[in-house]
Amino acid sequence: MHDYEHDRRAKLADWENTKAANRLALWENTKQPKAFAKPGTLHPDIAAWCDRFAAGETGNLIIAGGIGVGKTWNLWAIGRYLITRHHWFGRMEVATAYDFHVATEGFKADRDQLNVWSSAHLLGLDDVGAQTVNERTKEHYAGVINTLSEDERPIIATTNEEKLAPFVGDRAASRLRENATFVTITGYDRRKARQ
């Protein structure tokens, strides 16, 4: 009986590892940009947030820091970490400030894209504050953030800015800060150093 149980657990672990490997390949080949697939180590405070998220804790994550210090790399590494470390099978979406601008400019907002972001299990808002926003864009940011907050689905925001309200509105900024972990990444501009 003991050998049977050991074999069953080993096969289950192999199956879980295979599923995670397939999920990781899908993530890397269809979601994650090549520029952010480079090897590296996830910031320890961000890894701790991921571990709490995988254990069922809710709460947002705000990643701040200067230009080029690795905020966006860490954002994309969260998906990889959750898949490989925790065999997470949720749906993570990432929207850059530019993506959000494009989806909300013009006469009619891209409702399909806004719904994709609003229905994600985990949403990354990259470079909040990098684009000039109008009141209409702020309203759409607020709508997406509000939907996720009401369902207690976490949001990860990366930013160079100290205050988010000018870019997402006062209410949405308040919701992002609510029960949030704040991580500041320091260092030099890695892109500038490569020039």
N, C-alpha and C positions, 0 to 999 in steps of 0.2 A: 504494500500500500504506500509506503514511504517513497519508493522509487517512482511509482505512478504519479504521485502528487508533485514530486520534484520535476519529472518530465513535463507534466502539464504546465507548471509555472514557467519552466524554461521555454516551452513552445509559445506560451502567452507573451513572455518578454520578447522573444524573437519577432512575433507578429506585431507587437507594439512598436518595436524598433524599426521594422520594415515600413509600417504605416508612417512613422515619423520621418523616415528617410524619403519616402515618396512625397510626403507633404512638404518637406524642406526643398526638394527638387522643384516642386510646383511653385513654391514661394520664390525661389531664386530665379527660376526661368520665366515666370509670368508677372511677378509683382515687383521684386526688388531691382532697382536700377544697378547696372554693373558697377558704377562708381562707388556704390555703398556696400558691395559684396566683398570688399577686400578684408583680409583677416585682421583681427584686432581683439581687444579685450573690452567687454562691456563695462562701463563705469560701475564700480561696486554698489553705489547707492541706487543706481538704476536696476542692477541685477536683483538687489534686495526688494525693490518695488515689484519687479516681475514675479519673484517668488511669492510675495504676498498676494498679488493678483491671481496667480495660479492656484493659491490656496483658498480663493473665494472672497478675498477682501476687495472692496470697491474703493475707489478714490482715484483722483486724477494725478497726473504727473506733469510738472512744468520743468522743462529743461532749458536753462538760460545760460548765456555765455556770449563771448565775443564772436566775431566773424571767423569762420574756419577752424574752430577749436574741436569740432567733432560732434556737434549736437545732432545733425541729420544722420550721420553714420550710426550714432547710438540709437536713434529712433528706428532705423531699419534693422539694427541688430536685435532689437527687442523681439521682433517677429521670429527671427532665427533662434534666439535664446528660448522663447516660449515653446517653439516646436521641438527643438532638440533636447532641452532640459526637462520639459514638463509634458511632452507629447500633446501639446495644446492643439485643438482642431477648430478653434473659433475662426472668425473672419476678421482680419485686420485690414483696414483701409488707411491710406495715407493721402492727404490732400495738402499740396503746397499752397502758399499764399497766392501764387500765380494761378494754380488750378481753381482756387476758390473765386478769384477775380474773373476768370474766363467763364466759369459756370454761372456767374451772377450778373455779368455785364449785359448791356443791351436792353431791349424792350421786355424780353421774356427770359426768366431764369431757366436753367436746365434742371427741371424738376426731377428727371430720372437720376441725374448725377447727385443731386442733393439727397434723394431718397437712398441711394447707395451708401452715402456717407452716414446718413441718419440711422440706417439699419445695421451698421457694422457692430460687431461684438466689442471691438476696440478701434478707436479712431485716433490717428495721428494727424495733428495740424502742424505742418512744418513751416517754419519761418513766419510765424504770426508777426505782423508789423513790417514785413519786407515790402509790401505793396501798399500803395495809397488806396484807401477804401472810401467809398461813399456811404451814405446812410442806408441805401438799399442793400449793399453788400454786408454791412453790419447787421441788418435785420436777418439776412440769411444765415450768417454766422450764428446769431443768437438762436434762430430756429433749430439749427442742427445741434448746437450745444445744449439747448433746452430739452430736446427730444432724448438725447443720450443721458442727460442728467436725471430726467424723470424716471428713466428705466434703470438707473444706477449702472450704466455702462461707461467705463472709464474713457477719458480723453487724455491723450498725451499732446502737449503743445511745446514746440521749440520756438525760442525767440531770442533776439538780441536786445529786446526792449524791457525796461523795468516795469512799465505799466501797459497792460493789455487793453484796457477800456477804450482808448482811442481807436482801436482797430476792430474790436468785436462788440463794443457797447458795454455799458456799465453792468447790466444784469448778467450778460454772458461771462464777463470777466469775473464777476462774483461767483458764478457757478463753477468756473474753471478753478478758482482758488479754494472752493469748498472742499474740505477733506483732501487737499492735495499734498503731494510730496514735492518739495522744491529741490532741484539739483542744479547747482551752478558748476559748469565745466570751465576751467581756467586753462590757460596755456597760450600758445602762439598760433598764428594763422598758418595752418599746415599747407594750404594751397599756395600762399605767398612764399613759403619756405622752399617749395618745389620749383619755383621760377628761376 
